[in-house]
Amino acid sequence: MKKLKTKKALAKRVRITRKGKVLRRKAGKSHLLSSKSKKRKRQLRKQGLVKERYTKMVKRALPYS
C-alpha cells in the first residue's frame, strides 16, 4: 500500500490533541489591532477548537498525526 500524503498547509495550521480534538489559531490577531479592545485581543490569544463536523475531514488530511 502506498504511503499517504499529509496536507502540509493544514498541518501548519492545526494540532491534534491526545483525545483527538483539533486545535486551531483564532482569526483576527495579525493586524489592525489598535482598534480592537484589550479583552478581545486577550481572548484571541487562546486557541480555538475546530468544529466537530470538520474534524473528520482534518484527520483524513493529516494521516500520521
N, C-alpha and C positions, 0 to 999 in steps of 0.2 A: 504494500500500500504506500502511496506517495505521502511525503510529508505535507502537512497543512501549512499554508502561509498565514502569518499574522498580519493584520491590517495595522501597519505602523503608525498611521495618522491617529487612529483611535487609541493605540497603546500609549501614545504620548499624552493623551487627554484624560484617561480614566485609570482607575486602580481597583482591583477586585480584592475584597476583604476575605478573611478566612471563612466567614459564614456565607460567602457568595454574593454579598451585596456589592454594587458597583458605585464607587465614589467618583465625583467629578468636581471641577472647579466652577464656582459660580460666575456668571457673566456680569460685566459692568464694572470691573475694577481695574481697567487698564489706562483710561484717560478720562478727561473732563471730571476730575474728582473734586474740584473746588466747589462745584455746585451741589454736591451730594453731602448729606448730613453725616456727622461722625457716627451716629448709630447705624445708618445704612452701610457705611464703609466697613464698620466693625462686623456687621452681620454677613457681609460679602466675603470676609476673610475665611469663614468656616466653609468646609467642604459640603457639597450637597450630594444627595443620592440620585442616581438615575432612576426614573420611574419604572415600576415593575414590568410594565408592558414592553419596555425596551431592553430589559436585562438579558433576555434570551438572545436577542439579536447581537448584543455586545459580546456575550460569552461565545457565540458562534464565530465572531470575527477575531477573537483572541483565544485560540485553541489551547495554548500552553500556559495560560495564566491561572 
